[in-house]
Amino acid sequence: MGSLASEKTVIGWAAKDASGVLSPYTYTLRKTEAEDVVVKVLYCGICHTDIHQTKNHLGMSNYPMVPGHEVVGEVTEVGPEVTRFQPGDVVGVGVIVGCCRTCQPCKADVEQYCNKRIWSYNDVYTDGKPTQGGFASSMIVNQKFAVKIPTGLAPEQAAPLLCAGVTVYSPLKHFGLMKPGLRGAILGLGGVGHMGVKVAKAMGHHVTVISSSDKKKTEAMDHLGADAYLVSSDATQMATAADSLDYIIDTVPVKHPLEPYLSLLKLDGKLILMGVINEPLQFVSPMVMLGRKAITGSFIGSITETQEVLEFCVEKGLTSTIEIVKMDYVNQAIERLERNDVRYRFVVDVAGSKLEL
């Protein structure tokens, strides 16, 4: 298969407007190129970002839009210059499917920070055709932006690792926070947060879960293995925990104060922002200055880091906690995700939903 291959018609579930409601949508994939692989989608995770995009929360949505960026599928065809994969391989596709390959981030192997990155959906590919995501029967992706799902990792388990998993792994690696014995915290116990607990524990950290109430305490400690649980609305608990943490991974996707959490950090501690928030966050500068603390952010992870976190999870025996649904339940699943009514990631059984023409 090369660049002359005919376009493929597929069925996906698309948002047609800012209501975000998904319904069946027939469209054609872009023409295949020499380094492309055709992927039959098996599973696709549902991320909070899918809600932001389908409902135009960021003001940049284009319709019709097929979401889904935690894609696991089987390679069915490969281009003549593909060297990394062959038909039958199970692969993962994440948030981006293109980059310029010449800028500083690309040369540094952190292509997710390329200013010309191409999103896996709600974007335009180099040929001018809209990109569409994994809530569909098939995708076409350049081999650079696919990772191999390792033996020993179930495909449905791999899906959340392509976004939620690598999103917590990448900053821990980049900021030198992988060494055992550190004291860290996960703020917000959703899809990303629950993987944060598991990954940090597997690295040998003392892990605190921070939440606004105690309703998730049993879940955090008994099921996810957290070492401590901190209720942020309890002033006494917060005061007792002051100056105790090396880092906080902040996964909260809505506006919230930063100062209460900055007070928990030790000297040189880091507050790492991961939630997509379209409103300004505030803090008073002494909260940072008087402890040489850092407020920073991190965005998903590189393709290399994505492969690493998959291998890490196999090595450590980690799995994501998921609820598998069929595509005809996707709108209810998204509504439940908005209410935080999921443990902890929905994964759509795309192949089992029989999206066929």
Long-range contacts (C-beta under 8 A, 24 or more apart in sequence): 1-32, 1-36, 1-38, 1-77, 1-78, 1-79, 1-80, 2-32, 2-33, 2-34, 2-79, 2-80, 3-31, 3-32, 3-33, 3-34, 3-79, 4-31, 5-31, 5-32, 6-31, 7-31, 8-38, 8-138, 8-140, 9-357, 10-136, 10-137, 10-138, 10-355, 10-357, 11-136, 11-137, 11-355, 11-356, 11-357, 12-66, 12-132, 12-133, 12-135, 12-136, 12-137, 12-355, 13-66, 13-135, 13-136, 13-327, 13-330, 13-355, 14-63, 14-64, 14-65, 14-66, 14-132, 14-135, 15-54, 15-55, 15-61, 15-63, 15-64, 15-65, 15-67, 16-63, 16-64, 17-63, 18-55, 18-56, 18-61, 19-55, 20-51, 20-54, 20-55, 20-334, 21-331, 22-54, 22-67, 22-135, 22-330, 22-331, 22-334, 24-355, 25-64, 25-66, 26-357, 27-64, 27-66, 27-132, 29-132, 29-138, 29-139, 29-140, 30-125, 30-127, 30-129, 30-140, 31-127, 32-77, 32-79, 32-140, 33-79, 33-142, 34-79, 34-80, 34-81, 34-82, 35-79, 35-81, 35-82, 35-142, 35-143, 35-144, 36-78, 36-79, 36-82, 36-140, 36-141, 36-142, 36-143, 37-75, 37-77, 37-78, 37-79, 37-82, 37-85, 37-91, 37-140, 37-141, 37-142, 37-143, 37-146, 38-75, 38-76, 38-77, 38-78, 38-138, 38-139, 38-140, 39-71, 39-73, 39-74, 39-75, 39-76, 39-91, 39-93, 39-138, 39-139, 39-140, 39-141, 39-146, 40-73, 40-74, 40-75, 40-76, 40-137, 40-138, 40-351, 41-71, 41-72, 41-73, 41-134, 41-136, 41-137, 41-138, 41-139, 41-350, 41-351, 42-72, 42-73, 42-74, 42-90, 42-155, 42-156, 42-349, 42-350, 42-351, 43-71, 43-72, 43-73, 43-155, 43-156, 43-158, 43-159, 43-324, 43-347, 43-348, 43-349, 43-350, 43-351, 44-68, 44-70, 44-71, 44-72, 44-133, 44-134, 44-135, 44-159, 44-347, 44-348, 44-350, 45-70, 45-159, 45-160, 45-162, 45-163, 45-164, 45-191, 45-322, 45-345, 45-346, 45-347, 45-348, 46-70, 46-330, 46-333, 46-334, 46-337, 46-345, 46-346, 46-347, 46-348, 47-163, 47-164, 47-191, 48-190, 48-191, 48-253, 48-276, 48-337, 49-95, 49-163, 49-276, 50-334, 51-334, 51-337, 51-338, 52-253, 52-276, 52-278, 53-121, 53-122, 54-334, 57-278, 58-276, 58-278, 59-278, 60-122, 61-122, 62-122, 62-130, 65-121, 65-122, 65-132, 65-133, 66-121, 66-132, 66-133, 66-134, 66-135, 66-136, 67-121, 67-122, 67-133, 67-134, 67-135, 68-120, 68-121, 68-133, 68-134, 68-135, 68-136, 68-348, 69-93, 69-94, 69-95, 69-119, 69-120, 69-121, 69-133, 69-134, 69-162, 69-163, 70-94, 70-134, 70-159, 70-160, 70-161, 70-162, 70-163, 70-164, 70-347, 71-120, 71-133, 71-134, 71-139, 71-159, 71-162, 72-149, 72-155, 72-156, 72-158, 72-159, 72-162, 73-134, 73-138, 73-139, 76-138, 78-143, 79-143, 82-143, 83-143, 84-143, 84-146, 84-148, 85-143, 85-146, 85-148, 89-148, 90-148, 90-149, 90-155, 91-146, 91-147, 91-148, 91-149, 92-146, 92-147, 92-148, 92-149, 92-158, 92-159, 92-161, 92-162, 92-306, 92-310, 93-120, 93-134, 93-139, 93-141, 93-145, 93-146, 93-147, 93-162, 94-120, 94-145, 94-147, 94-162, 94-163, 94-166, 94-300, 94-303, 94-306, 95-119, 95-120, 95-162, 95-163, 95-300, 96-120, 96-145, 96-300, 97-125, 97-131, 97-141, 97-142, 97-145, 98-125, 98-126, 98-142, 98-145, 109-302, 109-303, 109-304, 110-302, 111-302, 111-303, 112-299, 112-300, 112-301, 112-302, 113-299, 134-350, 135-327, 135-330, 135-348, 135-350, 136-350, 136-355, 137-350, 137-355, 137-356, 144-303, 145-303, 147-303, 147-306, 147-307, 147-310, 148-307, 148-310, 149-310, 150-310, 150-311, 150-314, 151-314, 152-314, 153-310, 153-313, 153-314, 154-319, 156-322, 156-324, 156-347, 156-349, 157-319, 157-320, 157-322, 158-310, 159-320, 159-322, 159-345, 159-347, 160-191, 160-195, 160-320, 160-322, 160-345, 160-347, 161-195, 161-306, 161-309, 161-310, 161-313, 161-320, 162-306, 163-192, 163-300, 164-191, 164-192, 164-194, 164-195, 164-320, 164-345, 165-195, 165-199, 165-309, 165-310, 165-313, 165-320, 166-300, 166-301, 166-305, 166-306, 166-309, 167-192, 167-195, 167-274, 167-298, 167-299, 167-300, 167-301, 168-192, 168-195, 168-196, 168-199, 168-200, 168-249, 168-274, 169-199, 169-301, 169-305, 169-308, 169-309, 169-312, 170-298, 170-300, 170-301, 170-302, 170-305, 171-249, 171-272, 171-274, 171-296, 171-298, 172-199, 172-200, 172-203, 172-247, 173-305, 173-308, 174-298, 175-247, 175-270, 175-272, 175-296, 177-203, 177-246, 177-247, 177-270, 178-203, 179-203, 179-204, 180-204, 180-205, 181-205, 181-206, 182-206, 182-246, 182-247, 183-208, 183-244, 183-245, 183-246, 183-266, 184-208, 184-245, 184-246, 184-247, 184-248, 184-249, 185-209, 185-210, 185-230, 185-245, 185-247, 185-248, 185-249, 185-264, 186-210, 186-226, 186-248, 186-249, 186-251, 187-211, 187-232, 187-248, 187-249, 187-250, 187-251, 187-252, 187-261, 188-250, 188-251, 188-252, 188-253, 188-275, 189-216, 189-219, 189-220, 189-224, 189-344, 190-251, 190-253, 190-340, 190-344, 191-342, 191-344, 191-345, 192-251, 192-274, 193-249, 193-251, 193-344, 194-224, 194-320, 194-321, 194-343, 194-344, 194-345, 195-320, 195-344, 196-249, 196-251, 197-224, 197-225, 197-226, 198-224, 198-225, 198-318, 198-320, 199-309, 199-312, 199-318, 200-249, 201-225, 201-226, 202-312, 202-316, 202-318, 208-241, 208-245, 210-248, 210-261, 210-264, 219-343, 223-321, 224-321, 230-264, 232-260, 232-261, 238-263, 238-264, 243-267, 243-291, 245-269, 246-270, 247-271, 247-272, 248-272, 249-274, 250-274, 250-275, 251-275, 252-277, 253-277, 255-279, 255-281, 256-281, 257-281, 257-282, 257-283, 258-282, 258-283, 258-287, 258-295, 259-283, 259-284, 259-287, 262-287, 262-288, 262-291, 262-293, 262-295, 263-287, 265-291, 265-293, 266-291, 267-291, 267-292, 267-293, 268-292, 268-293, 268-294, 269-293, 269-294, 270-294, 270-295, 270-296, 271-295, 271-296, 272-296, 272-297, 272-298, 273-297, 273-298, 274-298, 320-344, 320-345, 321-345, 322-346, 322-347, 323-347, 324-348, 324-349, 325-349, 326-352, 326-353, 327-353, 327-355, 328-353
